[in-house]
Amino acid sequence: MRHLAVVTLIIVALGSLARQGSAQSATVPPVASGGQDKSVRLWDSMGKQTLSFLAHDGAVTCLLFTPDGKRIISGGDDRTVRFWSVEDGTLENVLEAHDKDVLCMGISPDGRLLATGGADNQIKLWNALNGVLIRAIPAHSQPVRAIAWRPDGQGFASGGADRLIQIWRSDGGLAGTIVGHDEPVTALAYTRDGKFLFSGAADGFVKVWNASDLTQVLRHRSHERLLSALALSPDGSQLATAGSDGRIRLWTVVRNGLSERASKSTERAVNAIAWSADGQVIVSGGSDRAVRYWSAADLSALLQTPPGPAAITAIAIQPR
């Protein structure tokens, strides 16, 4: 009965969040993409490239916008993290971040703290304003694959190839551990109210955890192969997943798991996915080398960019 009560709670909570976001505009803000060609590109709401620059000495593995939307932060397999001006692509700072590839990153909601995860099994916590290293954390026994900040900025979660999810305080202290996946953890996302944590793994499973006591409340197989990315709608009512099977799937949380609303195939692995701030558009990138825009209502195709020179490995949408 306790499990049913918690599942009911998550459904009610997500429904409440959905109502809060229903009146937002559907305008799509600029999108940044990073690829195996070492470059970062910026696209406008019509899918037109407005900026392109060589970002790393190797593939771009992850990227994000700062909360004020003025900078792009990118990580690469050259072991560095780099800060760029959105206005003209000027390089503002370079962090010699990890001893191996930088694999993931997350920035606190106030834009002050940056957490990066690497193939060296470490998390580095940085002052995002000046690039000063605050703490190096031996976080996992294998590469760190995913990082997600709590919406209140009081901490973050990390997922590793060691199949663990670690919960951290904002000062880098360990607050808890979740042992719940059978394969490497590849993606993480908190609901907007911070009450639940969604995780995805290399076996295609999505799991939902109560963020307070770290108990599992939902489990669902979303892809037959590796789940490469997941994103929650800003209002918290829906989940999008992307996989190496080339599919993007749209889900609604129900009492016994996830109910699939729509599914589309790109025929090539999808590596990254993001949701627009108004909740109306999903953006993806993958091995087909194009940035694709989808309607969040039914995954109908809205537009796509011309294929670039290499696979897209990271996607971020500029905050409003």
Summary of the structure (lengths in Angstrom):
residues: 320
radius of gyration: 17.9
end to end distance: 41.6
largest distance: 56.1
contacts: 1198
relative contact order: 0.15
helix: 6%
strand: 52%
